[in-house]
């Protein structure tokens, strides 16, 4: 597609001057989204005491 094919359509993307603050709640939401999008099973929490995979 060339510039002539696109006509006069333009898309403007505006970014904030700095990234937004990542709160505990927003980080949990983002993590839940990432876990849902992956095919690998993720643990619900940190491993219990005495259980080491290494």
LINWOZI-V355294 format. One record per pair of residues at least 24 apart in sequence whose ideal C-beta (glycine too) atoms are under 7 Angstrom apart, sorted by sequence separation. I is the first residue (numbers start at 1). J is the second residue. D is the distance in Angstrom with one decimal. If there is no record, write none. Layout:
# LINWOZI-V355294
i=[I;I]
j=[J;J]
d=[D;D]
This chain:
# LINWOZI-V355294
none
